[in-house]
Amino acid sequence: MQAASTRENSCPAGTNRRPSSSARSPRPWFECLPMILPEHATLVPGSQSCVPADCDELSRALSQAADAGTPIYPVGGGTNWGYGAPAGRAGIALSTARLNRLIDYPARDLTITVEAGMTMETLAQHLASQGQCLPVDVPYAGRATVGGVVAAGARGLRSHPAYHIRDYVLGLRAVDGRGTLFSAGGRVVKNAAGYNLCRVLIGSLGSLGVIVQVTLMVKPRPETMALAACTLGDPMAAKSVLDRLHQSGLYPAALILLAGPAWRQLPGLEAPSSSAFGRLVALCEGMSGEVVWMLDRLEHEWEAIGLKAETILREGAAQPAWQAMVNFRQPNDLDEQAVIVEAYLRPSDVATALCR
């Protein structure tokens, strides 16, 4: 099938007309879909957009594309398009934007089932209405979709290993490259024997199938949150404070070392001096009393090595600064020459790695 160029706010010829039954070579059905998200097609130069309204249409699109030998590029919110290998040739940008329904939400069971095109922001709103949350930090949650986050294997900034999306996926439904719908996992929290097919699809970037529905395990929403920050004069100060906190057994929800000019300005936080090596930010969340206790312990541990908590932001004041740190992980907003590197290091090696 020959790929057609996508024009802004336009559709392929014949989009608004019913194909004639007498046509000798009718156009594939997906060329006649309204292209409600033309910007997605620009992610793959020369590609078409396909925006199925339901799972059946998506299955037919994949089946027909397979028969024609046309590449399919699944697209959610487009926020993770910078990950993985670039597209090799023009094909069809298959958007899940219209697959955005809430399927089931038994809040007492701490589970929720949604279609893959629902944005993370909308998901958070549904959960907040019942005092619950999904503790996975996602850049630009208003655009990022649930299916895209699962396909990209998103990992947030929080320190504990359980803050990875894979630890909250109970089940999913997906369509393979031949248009066949299949399921993995279920809708209840339980231990299951057998091969965990969900783990294979999480982080596969859509290469094994297009995710159309996800069931997630959720958690009660923390009562409050706070950010504490201190300035570090040199790499050895960073090493000392990280070692101290590791030995203390104090585990904030997130502990982030910020170094470099990109971090000079954060909402609510004063810029460190130009001679400073960086800044350490700790996220504390939980019950009010628990957060107060944790902030006191942090100040005590920092003062023991000559540091001071210069800024403490609570609840509403902490959210903008936290969101700015989360959104920085969005590669599409960086310079074309910029590279994001994710490394897993011991606390004692972090400062050394940043100096290289």
N, C-alpha and C positions, 0 to 999 in steps of 0.2 A: 504494500500500500504506500502510495506516495505521500509524504508528509507535506502539509501546507503551512505557510508562514502564518503566524498569529498577529493580528493587528489590534491595537488598543481599542477597547469598547466595540469590537466587531465580532461577527461569527462567520463560520465558513458559508460559502454560497449554499443556499437552500435551507439554512437553519430555520427560517421562519415559514417555510413552505412544506407541506406534506409531500413526500416524494411520490411521483406518479406511479401507479401500479403497472403502467405500460412501459416504464423505463426498462431499457435492455440491461443496464448495469446499475442497479440502485446503489446509492451511497451507503456505506456502513452506518448503522444506527447512531453510533457515538459521534459521528461528524455532524449530526443534526441536533445534538444537545445544546441548550443555551449555555454559552460560555460565561458563567457568572463570575468566574475568577480568572480573567485573562492574564493577570500578572503571574500566575503560576506557570503558564506556558513559557514565559520568558526565561525561566530557570534552565530550560533546555532549549538552546537556540534552534529555531526552525520547527519546534514541536507544536502539536495541537493540544488543546485542553479537553478533558473529558470529566464531567461532573455528574456522576450517577446519582439518582434520587433515592435509590434503595439498593439492598444487597443483590437482588436479582439483576438489576441493570449492570452493576459492577461485575458480576460473574460473567454476563454476556460480553461485556467489553473485553475482559481478559481472554475469554475463549476466542473471540473473533481476532483479537490482536495476535494471539498465538498462532492461529491458522494463517494469518497474513505475514507472520515473521516480524511484526512491529514491536520494538521495545516499549515497555510500560515503565513509567517512573512514578511510583506512588508519592503523593504530596498531601501533607496535612496542612500545617500553618506555614510551612516553608522556613521555619526557624532553625532547622538542623541541616539545611541544604549544603552547608559548608563541610559537613562530615563525610567521610568515605571518598571513594574515587569519583572523579568527575564523569559526567555522562559521555559515553563514547560516540553516540550518534543520535540523530533526531528520532523522536518517537512520540508517545502520548503521555502527557502529564496528567495522571489520574488522580483527581482531587476527591477527598472524602468530606468536603465541606458540608454537603447536604445530608450526610449520615451523622446527625447530631442529636438524636433523641435520647431521653432518659428512659431506659427499658424497665428497670426495677430498682427500688431503693428500700429494702427492709432495714431501716436505721437501727433497730434493736439488735440485729445480727451483725452490725458493723461491716456490711458489705453494700456495694452499689454496682449496678450493671448499666453501662452506657454504650452508645455507638461511638465508633472510633473518631468521628469528625467533631465531637464536642470539644470545645476549648477547655483548657485547664482552669481558666477563670470561671467559666460557667459551672464546671464541676465543683470548684471551691465554693461557689454560691449555694449550690444544692446542699453541700455538706455543712456549710455554716448555718443553714436554717435549722439543722438538727444538732448543732454544737459539736460537729465533727470536722475532720480534716484529713488530707492525704499529705503526710510530711515529706514531700519530695519537692525541692526547689527547682522551678523551671523558668528560664529566661523568657520574658515577654509572654506571660501566661494568657494574655488576651488573644494571642495568635496561635500559640502552640496547642496542638490537639492531643487528646489522650492517646490515640493510635500512634501518632508520631513520636510521642514521648516513650511509649513502650517499644516501638520499632528501633528507636535510637539508643535504648538502654540508658535513659537519663539517670544521672547520679547527682544529687544536690550537694550543697556546701556543708551540710551538717556532718559532724564528725563520726557518729556511730555508723558501723557498716550496714545497719538495718535501714538506713535512709536511702536505699537504692530502689528504683521502681520494681525490680524483679521480686523484691520481698513482699510486694503488695498485690501482685497479679495472681488471682485465684484461678481464672479461666479466661479463655478468649475464643473467638471465632474468626476465621480467616479464609481467604480464597486463594488457591494456588495458581500457578502460571497457566493452567489449562482451564481455569474458570470453575474449579470444583470447590465447593464450600466444605470446610472441615472444622471440627471443634477440638479443644484441648482443655483439660481441667474442668472446673465446675463453678457453682455459685455459692458454695458453702466452705467454711474454714474447716478443713479436716486433713488428716494424714492419708495419703493415697499411695498405693503400691504401683509399680510400673514406671515407665519412662516419662519424665516430665517434659512434654513437648512444648509447654509454655516457655521454659527456659531457653529452648532452641530459637524460638521466634523473637524473644526479647533481645534487642541489640542487633538483629539481622538486617536492619535498614531496608526492610521490604524485599529483600532478595529471595526469601523463601515463601512469601505470600503477602497479600494485602490484608492487614488486620481490619476487621469491620465491626467488632464488638469486644468489649473488655469488661470483665468482672474484677473489682478491686476490693481488697480489705482496707478499711479505713480505721482511724483512731479518734478518740475524744480530742477536741481542740484544746490546746493549752490555755489556761486561764489568763496568763499574762506573759510578756516577753520583755527583755531588756538587752541593751548592748553596752559593753564596757570596753574602753579603748585606752591603750597606753602607747607612748612613743618609744622607739628603740633607737639607741644611738649608734650601734654598730652590730655586725653579725654575731659577735660573741654574746651580746645582750639577748639577741633572739634565741640563741642556743641555750643560754642559761634559763630563760623563762620557760621555754618549752620543756626542758628537762625537769624543771621544778614542778610544773603542773602535772607532768606525766607521773612523777613520783608521789605527788600528793593524793592521787586517787580522785581528784576533782575533774569531772568530765562535763564541760559545758556542751550544749547542743551543737555548737560549732566554734572552732578556734581557727582564726584566719590571720595569716601573716601577709600584710600588704606592703610591697616594696616597689619603688619605681614611680616615675612622674604621673602615670595614669591614675594613681590613687591619692594624689595630693588633695583633691576636692571630693568630699562625700557629704551628702546632706546631713546637717546637724553636727558634723565633726569638724573641729578646727584643723586647718592644714598644718602638718608638722613642719619644723624648720627645714631649710634646704640641706642642712648638714646631717639630718637624721637618716638613719638607714631605712627605717620603715615604721610600720605601726602594727600592733597586735590588737585584734578585735575578737571579743568573746561574745557569743550569743547564749543567753540564759533564758529558758522558758519552762513553764510549768505552773504549779500553784503559786499564789502570791508569796506565801511564807517561804516556799522552796527557792524562789528566785531571789528574795532578799538575802537568805542564807548564803546562796551561791555567790552573790555579788560581794558580800562581806568576806567570804573565803578567798575570792580572787584578789581583792585589795590586800588582804593579809599576805598572800603568797607573793604578790608583786612587790610589796614594800620590803619583804625579807631579802630581796636581791637589789634593792635600791630603785625600784620603779614605782610609779604612782598612776592610779587610774585617773586620767585627765578628763575623761568624758564618760558619763553614764546616761544613756538615753533609755527611756521607758515607754513601753506600749506604742502609742501613736507616733511619738517622736522617733522611735527606733525603726519603724517600718520603712520609711523612705531610704535610709542608709542601707538597711539590709537588702532592699530590693535593688538598689544600685549595684551592690556586690554580686547579687544573683545575675543581673542582666549583663554584667561584664563578660560572662562566659558565652555570650552570643557571638559566634564568629562572623556572621554576615555583616556586622557593624564595624569590623576592624579593617585596617588598611589591607589592600590586596597582598602585600608582602608580609603581613603579620602571620605568625604561626602560634597556635595554642598547643602547649605540650602538657599532657597529664601524666604525672609521675607518682608512684607510691614509694614513699621514703620513711625511714625511721625519723622520729622527732629530732634526733641528734644530727641528722644529715640535711635537714631542710635549709638552714642558713647557708651552709657550704654550697648547696646546689644553686641557691639564688645568687651567689657571688660569681658563679662561673659565666 
